[in-house]
Amino acid sequence: DPFLVERNGQTYLFIEEMLFKRGIGTINLLKLNQQGNVDSNQVLIERPYHMSYPFLFEHRGELYMLPETNGNNAIEVYRCVRFPDQWEFHKTLMKDLKAVDATLLEHDGRWWMFVTIAAYGNTTWDTLHLFHADDPLSDTWTAHPLNPVISDIRTARMAGRIYQNSAGLIRPSQNSSNRYGYGLNLNQIITLTTTEYAERQIDQ
C-alpha cells in the first residue's frame, strides 16, 4: 500500500509494514535517495490494531492521512503535525463498521469516499460503497442511494488513489477472484453524482 510524496527534492514513501511475528501492520515512512533506494525506514503510527493503506490528502493547507483501521471497526483520520514524521490522531469519520481502503476524491464541489464494507454477508473484497460530504473531515457522510455501487470481487476493492488523465477519472481496483490482490484493474468513472454512479473497466 505505497503512497508517494515529493517535497524539496526528497521522495517519501508511506507504507504498511507487517511483521508476521507481531501479526498486525504499522504505518511506516521510507525515505528514498535519488537512485530510488531506501535510506531509512521509520514507524510513524502504531496501534494495538492493524493499520494499512495510508491514504494521504491535503485540506486547507494541512496534510492528513486516512489509513485503514478496520481492526478498530472505524475509519480514522490522522493529521500531520510536522512533516514528514510527526502525526496525531485527529478524529473518527465513521465507526462500528468493517471498512477497508477508504479513498477520498474531491470532485464537482464535493468530497467522495470510495470504500469496501463487509455487511449483509459480503466480504471486504467484493462490495464497493460510495459516500459524499461537503468536507473531508465531516461528521456526516451521506450514503449513495445505489450502494453498493459495485458488487464484484474482480473490481470492487480499491487499489490506490483515483487520478485523472485524458480518459477522465480512473479508479484503480483489485481483482481478488483467484486470491487476495491477484490482479489490478483500471476503471474509467463515467458518471459520479449524488444519485448515479457508473464505470467501465479499461485495463487489467
VOBA-1610 file (N, C-alpha, C; in pm, whole numbers, padded with zeros to 5 digits, always signed):
BEGIN
Asp+00083-00121+00000Asp+00000+00000+00000Asp+00087+00126+00000Pro+00167+00151-00103Pro+00256+00267-00103Pro+00189+00395-00150Phe+00217+00504-00081Phe+00173+00637-00122Phe+00294+00730-00119Leu+00324+00789-00235Leu+00443+00872-00252Leu+00414+01020-00231Val+00512+01090-00172Val+00509+01235-00160Val+00648+01286-00193Glu+00657+01391-00275Glu+00785+01455-00306Glu+00782+01598-00254Arg+00879+01633-00172Arg+00891+01769-00120Arg+01037+01809-00112Asn+01068+01927-00163Asn+01202+01984-00156Asn+01308+01887-00206Gly+01276+01820-00316Gly+01372+01730-00376Gly+01387+01595-00308Gln+01311+01571-00203Gln+01317+01445-00129Gln+01191+01364-00156Thr+01208+01234-00178Thr+01095+01145-00200Thr+01066+01065-00074Tyr+00939+01068-00032Tyr+00895+00995+00087Tyr+00791+00892+00045Leu+00801+00774+00101Leu+00709+00667+00070Leu+00642+00621+00198Phe+00509+00639+00204Phe+00431+00597+00320Phe+00374+00459+00289Ile+00396+00364+00380Ile+00360+00226+00353Ile+00300+00159+00477Glu+00241+00043+00454Glu+00210-00051+00562Glu+00328-00147+00575Glu+00372-00171+00698Glu+00470-00276+00723Glu+00410-00373+00823Met+00409-00501+00787Met+00357-00600+00879Met+00463-00705+00908Leu+00504-00711+01033Leu+00596-00814+01079Leu+00511-00933+01123Phe+00534-01048+01061Phe+00445-01161+01083Phe+00448-01210+01228Lys+00559-01191+01297Lys+00565-01234+01437Lys+00473-01149+01524Arg+00443-01023+01478Arg+00352-00938+01553Arg+00208-00956+01505Gly+00191-00979+01378Gly+00060-01013+01325Gly-00027-00896+01286Ile+00018-00774+01311Ile-00060-00656+01271Ile+00034-00554+01209Gly-00022-00469+01122Gly+00058-00374+01048Gly+00073-00240+01118Thr+00181-00172+01083Thr+00204-00035+01127Thr+00218+00054+01004Ile+00203+00183+01023Ile+00227+00279+00915Ile+00371+00327+00927Asn+00447+00309+00820Asn+00590+00342+00820Asn+00622+00446+00714Leu+00734+00512+00734Leu+00785+00611+00640Leu+00921+00566+00587Leu+00932+00554+00455Leu+01060+00527+00392Leu+01109+00655+00325Lys+01235+00687+00343Lys+01297+00796+00270Lys+01381+00736+00158Leu+01357+00784+00035Leu+01427+00730-00081Leu+01533+00829-00128Asn+01648+00777-00171Asn+01751+00864-00226Asn+01727+00885-00376Gln+01816+00957-00441Gln+01796+00991-00582Gln+01799+00870-00673Gln+01857+00762-00626Gln+01859+00638-00704Gln+01736+00551-00679Gly+01648+00598-00590Gly+01527+00522-00559Gly+01546+00416-00455Asn+01662+00415-00391Asn+01689+00318-00285Asn+01644+00373-00150Val+01615+00283-00056Val+01566+00323+00076Val+01682+00367+00163Asp+01674+00491+00213Asp+01774+00543+00305Asp+01738+00514+00450Ser+01607+00515+00480Ser+01565+00491+00618Ser+01423+00437+00620Asn+01390+00366+00727Asn+01257+00309+00749Asn+01218+00338+00893Gln+01110+00416+00908Gln+01070+00464+01041Gln+00923+00434+01065Val+00890+00380+01182Val+00750+00360+01220Val+00689+00495+01254Leu+00578+00528+01185Leu+00509+00655+01211Leu+00393+00640+01308Ile+00307+00542+01281Ile+00186+00524+01362Ile+00174+00377+01396Glu+00162+00350+01524Glu+00148+00212+01572Glu+00036+00207+01673Arg-00057+00116+01651Arg-00172+00100+01740Arg-00184-00048+01778Pro-00266-00080+01877Pro-00283-00222+01913Pro-00369-00298+01813Tyr-00408-00234+01703Tyr-00485-00299+01597Tyr-00415-00274+01464His-00451-00354+01364His-00386-00349+01233His-00412-00216+01163Met-00308-00165+01097Met-00320-00044+01016Met-00254-00069+00882Ser-00311-00011+00776Ser-00255-00027+00641Ser-00308+00086+00553Tyr-00276+00082+00423Tyr-00330+00173+00322Tyr-00330+00319+00369Pro-00210+00378+00386Pro-00201+00515+00440Pro-00235+00622+00335Phe-00363+00633+00302Phe-00408+00729+00202Phe-00386+00871+00252Leu-00319+00954+00172Leu-00286+01092+00209Leu-00373+01190+00132Phe-00413+01298+00198Phe-00486+01404+00129Phe-00459+01538+00197Glu-00467+01644+00119Glu-00448+01779+00171Glu-00581+01850+00181His-00595+01930+00285His-00719+02006+00305His-00687+02132+00384Arg-00720+02246+00324Arg-00698+02377+00389Arg-00554+02392+00437Gly-00461+02352+00352Gly-00320+02373+00380Gly-00257+02274+00474Glu-00330+02172+00516Glu-00274+02072+00606Glu-00279+01935+00540Leu-00188+01849+00584Leu-00179+01713+00530Leu-00241+01616+00630Tyr-00326+01528+00577Tyr-00396+01429+00659Tyr-00372+01289+00602Met-00395+01191+00686Met-00384+01051+00645Met-00512+00978+00685Leu-00560+00895+00594Leu-00679+00814+00617Leu-00638+00667+00606Pro-00570+00614+00706Pro-00525+00475+00697Pro-00640+00378+00718Glu-00621+00256+00671Glu-00720+00154+00704Glu-00707+00118+00851Thr-00818+00130+00925Thr-00822+00093+01067Thr-00939-00001+01092Asn-00959-00092+00998Asn-01066-00189+01011Asn-01055-00269+01140Gly-00931-00289+01189Gly-00912-00363+01313Gly-00972-00294+01434Asn-01004-00165+01420Asn-01070-00090+01527Asn-01215-00062+01493Asn-01266-00127+01388Asn-01407-00109+01345Asn-01441+00038+01321Ala-01350+00108+01255Ala-01370+00252+01236Ala-01290+00300+01116Ile-01326+00421+01068Ile-01248+00493+00968Ile-01192+00616+01038Glu-01060+00618+01057Glu-00995+00721+01136Glu-00911+00814+01049Val-00895+00938+01094Val-00811+01036+01026Val-00698+01079+01120Tyr-00578+01092+01063Tyr-00462+01141+01137Tyr-00411+01268+01068Arg-00360+01362+01148Arg-00312+01490+01096Arg-00160+01498+01111Cys-00096+01553+01009Cys+00050+01570+01013Cys+00082+01695+01096Val+00148+01675+01207Val+00186+01786+01295Val+00316+01847+01248Arg+00408+01762+01204Arg+00535+01808+01145Arg+00572+01711+01035Phe+00583+01763+00914Phe+00616+01676+00801Phe+00762+01636+00805Pro+00796+01512+00779Pro+00703+01404+00743Pro+00673+01306+00855Asp+00732+01327+00976Asp+00740+01216+01071Asp+00662+01233+01201Gln+00581+01338+01213Gln+00501+01352+01335Gln+00353+01361+01298Trp+00278+01264+01347Trp+00135+01253+01317Trp+00058+01232+01446Glu-00065+01284+01448Glu-00151+01264+01564Glu-00291+01227+01519Phe-00360+01151+01605Phe-00499+01117+01577Phe-00582+01244+01572His-00664+01257+01467His-00747+01377+01453His-00893+01351+01487Lys-00954+01251+01424Lys-01092+01221+01453Lys-01133+01090+01386Thr-01251+01042+01423Thr-01312+00926+01359Thr-01422+00975+01265Leu-01412+00933+01139Leu-01515+00972+01042Leu-01638+00882+01049Met-01615+00752+01065Met-01724+00655+01078Met-01681+00550+01179Lys-01777+00492+01249Lys-01744+00389+01348Lys-01845+00275+01340Asp-01810+00166+01407Asp-01894+00046+01413Asp-01921-00012+01275Leu-01814-00027+01196Leu-01827-00090+01065Leu-01695-00153+01024Lys-01704-00254+00937Lys-01587-00322+00883Lys-01558-00262+00746Ala-01467-00164+00742Ala-01439-00089+00620Ala-01290-00091+00591Val-01255-00107+00463Val-01114-00113+00426Val-01085-00022+00308Asp-00961+00028+00305Asp-00904+00102+00192Asp-00990+00221+00149Ala-01034+00299+00247Ala-01112+00420+00216Ala-01027+00517+00135Thr-01083+00567+00027Thr-01013+00655-00066Thr-01098+00777-00094Leu-01041+00896-00079Leu-01116+01020-00099Leu-01088+01080-00236Leu-01189+01150-00287Leu-01179+01222-00414Leu-01258+01350-00403Glu-01196+01463-00437Glu-01268+01590-00445Glu-01311+01610-00590His-01441+01623-00611His-01494+01627-00747His-01626+01704-00749Asp-01636+01800-00840Asp-01759+01879-00858Asp-01807+01941-00727Gly-01714+01994-00649Gly-01752+02067-00528Gly-01788+01982-00409Arg-01769+01849-00420Arg-01799+01761-00308Arg-01682+01666-00285Trp-01678+01609-00167Trp-01580+01507-00135Trp-01651+01372-00138Trp-01586+01277-00203Trp-01641+01144-00220Trp-01550+01043-00151Met-01612+00948-00084Met-01537+00839-00020Met-01577+00708-00087Phe-01474+00641-00143Phe-01490+00508-00200Phe-01433+00409-00099Val-01511+00308-00057Val-01465+00218+00048Val-01538+00085+00036Thr-01466-00024+00059Thr-01533-00153+00063Thr-01571-00185+00207Ile-01694-00234+00223Ile-01751-00258+00355Ile-01805-00400+00360Ala-01772-00470+00467Ala-01827-00603+00489Ala-01960-00589+00564Ala-02069-00622+00497Ala-02201-00614+00558Ala-02295-00707+00483Tyr-02396-00754+00553Tyr-02501-00837+00492Tyr-02443-00960+00422Gly-02341-01021+00485Gly-02284-01142+00430Gly-02174-01121+00328Asn-02146-00997+00290Asn-02038-00969+00196Asn-01904-00963+00269Thr-01796-00965+00190Thr-01662-00954+00247Thr-01607-00814+00216Thr-01486-00786+00264Thr-01421-00658+00232Thr-01352-00663+00097Trp-01380-00765+00018Trp-01320-00778-00114Trp-01418-00748-00226Asp-01548-00756-00202Asp-01640-00768-00315Asp-01748-00661-00328Thr-01757-00566-00237Thr-01861-00463-00250Thr-01804-00325-00224Leu-01815-00238-00323Leu-01767-00100-00312Leu-01884-00008-00276His-01865+00068-00169His-01966+00163-00124His-01916+00305-00150Leu-02009+00396-00169Leu-01978+00534-00201Leu-02053+00627-00106Phe-01982+00727-00053Phe-02041+00827+00035Phe-01995+00964-00012His-02069+01067+00028His-02026+01202-00008His-02056+01299+00105Ala-01977+01408+00107Ala-01991+01512+00209Ala-01936+01641+00152Asp-01965+01753+00218Asp-01913+01881+00170Asp-01774+01911+00223Asp-01722+01825+00312Asp-01592+01846+00373Asp-01532+01709+00405Pro-01403+01687+00379Pro-01346+01554+00403Pro-01338+01518+00551Leu-01349+01616+00640Leu-01345+01591+00783Leu-01484+01596+00845Ser-01585+01585+00763Ser-01723+01594+00808Ser-01759+01480+00903Asp-01851+01509+00994Asp-01906+01405+01081Asp-02025+01336+01016Thr-02072+01391+00905Thr-02191+01338+00840Thr-02162+01307+00694Trp-02154+01179+00662Trp-02135+01133+00525Trp-02265+01071+00476Thr-02307+01112+00358Thr-02433+01062+00301Thr-02404+00940+00214Ala-02473+00831+00242Ala-02456+00710+00164Ala-02522+00726+00027His-02454+00679-00075His-02510+00684-00210His-02631+00591-00219Pro-02739+00634-00284Pro-02860+00550-00289Pro-02841+00418-00363Leu-02736+00406-00444Leu-02713+00282-00519Leu-02618+00186-00448Asn-02580+00218-00324Asn-02486+00131-00251Asn-02537-00011-00237Pro-02447-00109-00254Pro-02309-00094-00302Pro-02307-00064-00452Val-02226+00033-00491Val-02224+00073-00632Val-02155-00030-00720Ile-02068-00113-00661Ile-02005-00224-00733Ile-02016-00348-00645Ser-02065-00457-00701Ser-02069-00586-00632Ser-02001-00689-00720Asp-01869-00694-00710Asp-01791-00782-00796Asp-01653-00799-00736Ile-01617-00920-00696Ile-01488-00945-00633Ile-01373-00915-00728Arg-01401-00905-00858Arg-01296-00878-00956Arg-01261-00730-00967Thr-01350-00641-00919Thr-01326-00498-00942Thr-01361-00408-00824Ala-01415-00460-00717Ala-01470-00372-00613Ala-01364-00301-00529Arg-01269-00374-00474Arg-01182-00316-00372Arg-01080-00219-00432Met-01061-00107-00365Met-00972-00003-00411Met-00827-00052-00416Ala-00748+00011-00506Ala-00606-00025-00519Ala-00520+00100-00533Gly-00564+00209-00472Gly-00484+00331-00477Gly-00568+00454-00508Arg-00498+00565-00523Arg-00561+00694-00544Arg-00632+00702-00680Ile-00749+00761-00683Ile-00817+00790-00809Ile-00746+00908-00876Tyr-00721+00896-01005Tyr-00647+01000-01076Tyr-00718+01036-01206Gln-00675+01144-01267Gln-00736+01189-01391Gln-00633+01193-01502Asn-00672+01142-01619Asn-00589+01153-01739Asn-00679+01190-01857Ser-00632+01169-01977Ser-00709+01210-02095Ser-00840+01132-02108Ala-00847+01016-02043Ala-00970+00935-02048Ala-01071+00976-01941Gly-01029+01062-01847Gly-01118+01105-01740Gly-01069+01056-01605Leu-01164+01032-01514Leu-01130+00983-01381Leu-01107+00832-01387Ile-00993+00789-01333Ile-00956+00648-01336Ile-00948+00596-01193Arg-01023+00488-01168Arg-01024+00426-01035Arg-00949+00293-01040Pro-00830+00285-00978Pro-00761+00156-00969Pro-00834+00063-00872Ser-00843-00064-00907Ser-00909-00159-00818Ser-00838-00292-00821Gln-00863-00373-00719Gln-00803-00505-00708Gln-00893-00612-00770Asn-00830-00712-00826Asn-00901-00832-00868Asn-00861-00943-00772Ser-00955-00983-00686Ser-00927-01087-00587Ser-01004-01214-00618Ser-01032-01238-00746Ser-01114-01354-00784Ser-01042-01486-00757Asn-00912-01490-00779Asn-00836-01613-00753Asn-00779-01616-00612Arg-00734-01501-00566Arg-00683-01485-00430Arg-00677-01335-00403Tyr-00655-01298-00278Tyr-00649-01157-00243Tyr-00536-01088-00320Gly-00569-00975-00386Gly-00469-00899-00458Gly-00415-00968-00582Tyr-00493-01058-00640Tyr-00446-01136-00755Tyr-00410-01048-00874Gly-00488-00941-00899Gly-00462-00857-01015Gly-00504-00714-00991Leu-00473-00629-01090Leu-00503-00486-01083Leu-00586-00446-01204Asn-00690-00366-01181Asn-00773-00313-01288Asn-00767-00160-01289Leu-00791-00103-01406Leu-00814+00040-01417Leu-00954+00059-01470Asn-01033+00139-01397Asn-01174+00158-01429Asn-01201+00306-01454Gln-01261+00337-01567Gln-01297+00474-01600Gln-01432+00507-01538Ile-01433+00612-01453Ile-01559+00657-01394Ile-01634+00739-01498Ile-01751+00693-01535Ile-01831+00757-01639Ile-01930+00856-01579Thr-01995+00817-01470Thr-02095+00902-01405Thr-02072+00900-01255Leu-02065+01019-01194Leu-02049+01031-01049Leu-02132+01148-01002Thr-02252+01119-00952Thr-02340+01221-00896Thr-02398+01167-00766Thr-02474+01248-00697Thr-02533+01204-00571Thr-02643+01101-00591Thr-02685+01078-00715Thr-02790+00978-00742Thr-02748+00869-00838Glu-02636+00889-00911Glu-02596+00793-01012Glu-02448+00762-01000Tyr-02411+00641-01039Tyr-02271+00602-01050Tyr-02256+00498-01159Ala-02155+00517-01245Ala-02126+00418-01349Ala-01978+00423-01381Glu-01921+00308-01411Glu-01783+00297-01451Glu-01768+00183-01550Arg-01655+00181-01621Arg-01626+00069-01709Arg-01478+00036-01700Gln-01448-00092-01708Gln-01309-00136-01699Gln-01239-00109-01830Ile-01121-00045-01823Ile-01048-00011-01945Ile-00914-00083-01953Asp-00868-00142-01842Asp-00742-00215-01846Asp-00736-00309-01726Gln-00653-00413-01739Gln-00635-00506-01627Gln-00498-00572-01636
//
